[in-house]
Amino acid sequence: MDKRGLIAENKLPTGNVKTPVPVKIVHDIVKAEPSKDEMKWRAEDAMRDLERAEKHKQDKELMKAVKNVAKEKMSSLKKFC
């Protein structure tokens, strides 16, 4: 407030505030259940993932390459663990 008792522009009053300011804590919010449409979309997406994984498993050449990559990854992880 200025000398005339007016609140200056763009300034918050600094007087005694007697009522508490309500605060909503993020982790206290209950997550809503997914809608039927969202659940259907998620199920269709998961089904596509499973179909792709099955195709990958049937590709012997690809699986051989995957195993080699996995071995490389394991050997690099052993350096850290």
N, C-alpha and C positions, 0 to 999 in steps of 0.2 A: 504494500500500500504506500501511496505517496503521502505527502503532508496533508492533503485534503481528505484522506480516508478513502481514496479511490484505488482500485486494483489497477496496476500498470498493465498495459497491453502485453500479452504473451507471458505473463507471470502468474504463477499459482499463488493463492493466498497462503500465508504462512502462520495464520492464527491457529488457535487450538481447535482441532477437529475432534468432535465428540462421537461421531458415528464411525464405526469401522468400515473400511472399504472391503467389499466382498471379493474374495479371490477364489478362482476355480483352479485346483491343482490338476495338472494334466493326467497323472497316473491314477487319479481317483475316478476318471470317467470310464464308465462301463462301455466296452465296445459292443456295438449292435451286431446281431447275427447277420450274416450275409443274406442278401435277398435271394429268392429262387432263381432269378435270372443270373445273378453273379455266381451262384453255386453251380448252375448248369454250365456256364462259361468255363469255370475252373475245372469241372469234371471233364469237359470236352478237351481242354488244354492238356490235362493229365493223361487222357486217353491217347492223344497225339504223341506225347512224350513216350509212353509205353510202347506204342507201335513203332516209333523210330528206334527205341532201344532194342526191340526184338529184331528189327531188320539189321541193326549193327551186329547183334550177336550171331546172326546167320552168315555174315560176311567174314569168312575165315581169314582172308588177307588183311582186312581191316583190323580184326581182333588181334592178329599177330603184331601189327604195328602198335596197337593200343597197349599190348603187354610190354613191348619194348619201351614205349614212352613211360609206362608205369614204373618199370625198373629204373629208368633214368631218374625219375622223380623220387623214388625211394632212396637211391644212392645219394642224391643231393640233400634229402631230408636227414639222412644219417649224420651228415656233417653238423647239423644243428642240434640234434637230439642226443 
